[in-house]
Amino acid sequence: MSTFVLIPGAGGAAWYWSLVVPLLQQAGHEAVAVDLPGDDENAGLPEYARLVLEAIGGRQDVVLVAQSLGGFTAPLVCEKAPVAGLVLVNAMIPVRGETPGAWWDNTGWAAAQQRAAQAHGSSAEFDTDTYFLHDVPPEVAAEGEPHQRPEADAVFGSVCDFTDWPGIPTRVLAGKGDRFFPLEFQQRLARERLGMEPDVLPGGHLLALANPDGVADYLLRR
């Protein structure tokens, strides 16, 4: 039995993983989705990492799974916990000493997102329905509304202070239909920063809500 510890993206709502957790549990594994204080102006990456470490506790054979902004918390946790594997899902992949606020310009995200929008006929103006909820079932999106909270500015100025990416089995999973972090952008980022190719599943940025069966199956293929 493995323990999957699941880190959400911006906003920090553990609910994001609510469709994947039962699928992992049905397969005989433990799954813990961590709720993070995304709207707390006093909480940065060290606080996020502390909460994830508390969730891990004394567990062994932990697979850490990080969505989007959670990619900045993941390497901090891996340096302090006996993590057996790491999966980055539509993730912001940092380099040492980077802040989430600087990541956007450092990676050339805006230009990549605009090119993808033009190529695929999407609106260049951001809105939640177009970029996050376009492939999430309406009933799931409605269920998630009470769990949503804005991401405070504090974390975007917080330095991701880690030594190096851990020498553990690491996989990158990208949504083929991600309009926020387009596939081509994610592929380039993974090559440049981790030296690997992402695996690809159907689905957009909120992959665990749009394609929970696919995500769960992928996580179980260790």
C-alpha positions, 0 to 999 in steps of 0.5 A: 500500500502506498500513501498518496499525498495530494497538494492542490493549486492556487487557492489551496482547496483540498476539495480539488482532489475529491474525485481522485481520492476515492479512486485511489482508496478503492484501489487499496491505497491511502490518499490524503489531500492537503488543505492549504491557506491560500487566502492567508496573506501571512502564509507563504511557501514555508507554511505550505510545506509545513502543512504538507509535512504534517500531513505526511507525518511518519508515513513511508512510501509516500507519493507526493502529487502536486497540481499547478502552484503546488509545484512550488511546494513539492521540492521543499517537502521532498527535502524534508520527508521520505518521499518515494515518488513525485508527480507534477500535474499541470505544474509550475516547475520552479528553479532554486531561489525562484518565486511564484511571482517571478516564474511567469516572466522567467518561463515566458508563460504569457507569450506561450499562452497567447500563442496557444489561444490564437492557434486554438481559437480561444479567447485571449482574455482570461476568464474562469470558464474559458481557461479552467472550467471548459471541460469540467462537468457543470455539476462538479463545477457547481459543487466546487464553488463553496470551496473556492478562495482567492490566492493571496499575494503572499505566496507569490513573493515567497522564495522556493529555497531548495537545494535541487530537485530530489533524486527520486522517481519523478513524473510530469503529467500534462493535460492535452487540453490545458488552455492556461498552461498549454501543452507545448509550454509544459513540454518545453518547461519540463525539458528545460527544468527537469530534463524529461518529457511530460506524459499527456492525458486528455483534459484541461488545467483542472485535470483531476476534475475533468478526468479523475479516472485518467489521473487515478489510473496514471498515479497507480501506474508506478 
